Amino acid sequence: MATSTTSTNSANLHLYYEKKLLSTLEPRLVLQPLGRKQRLPKGNGKDVKWLRYSAIAGSTSTLTEGTPPAEIAFSTSNVTASIAQYGQYAKVSDLLSDTAIDPVMDNLSERFGVAAAKTIEQLCVAELANNCSNQNVNNRANFAAIQAGDVLSHKELIEAMIRQKADYIGPHESGDYVAVLHPRAEYDLLVDTNEGSFLDIHKSVDNKPLLNGEIGRMYGMRFLVSDKMLTSAGSGAGGIDVHQSFVIGEEAFGVVELNSDAMKMIVKRHGSAGANDPLDQFATVGYKINGFAVKYLDASSKRVIAINSASGI
């Protein structure tokens, strides 16, 4: 009987690289899962539109019995995003593959999974940072006025949340307002020992994280950390670095993926390039984000507030 081998079933081997992609991609994505998901089916162009209705105020006018009130007007607007492709790859020579002590293709697959996650997270951070409302710690006038002691505290986070509530912006779709912290801002929050601080409240609270990257909850807020949050190097008073964290409310931003195969690991083995590789001398490994977009859904609103701060670390 014929024996099935890896040579006769080589088409199946790529699944291992797909697992490598997913295992390194998912733990690093913090912001993308918070966006409103929108899939763009193939064959439907590059643009996606969201429809937004204008706000309708309440009315305290009494009704006249038997008489209908005057009608009110409302308006709608579109928010549009266009998908784009992203990707990277590397060539691996046959000699390197045959002589390297470590499994080059396996390790590259893992590294490219991390790179893909960084790409998506950075795209989300950039879109929110360019459109959000800003709040400087201790009410400093601008980045240049932020001083070394202006570190993130629970009071600043509460202020941002209350500003959103005052603008009738409800909690994120997860059920709470969501704070996505810069890692250095996370440090400042966790070491704050003042009454009512994160450390004080969590002394006897057992929080079970539900969102990816969640470190805890308080005051109706969930706290996550992303290593792709922005740092403005040397922009503060005396040349200190200024770090940015987000407080996110409802319907803040959307993310678009093309069909169901928006991201994939692509491995071309030695000998697969035909006449372009006549001596079977190289393989390639890389990732492609086939179609992705992220869009702030309500321009000039406080649906995302960026808190700009110094850090004690």
Secondary structure, 3 states (H helix, E strand, C coil): CCCCCCCCCHHHHHHHHHHHHHHHHHHHCCCHHHCEEEEECCCCCCEEEEEEECCCCCCCCCCCCCCCCCCCCCCEEEEEEECEEEEEEEEEEHHHHHHCCCCHHHHHHHHHHHHHHHHHHHHHHHHHHHHCEEEEHHHCCCHHHCCCCCECCHHHHHHHHHHHHHCCCCECCCCCEEEEECHHHHHHHHHCCCCCCHHHHCCCCCCCCCCCCEEEEECCEEEEECCCCCEECCCCHHHCCEEEEEEEECCCEEEEEECCCCEEEEEECCCCCHHHCCCCCEEEEEEEEEEEEEEECCCCCCCEEEEEEECCC
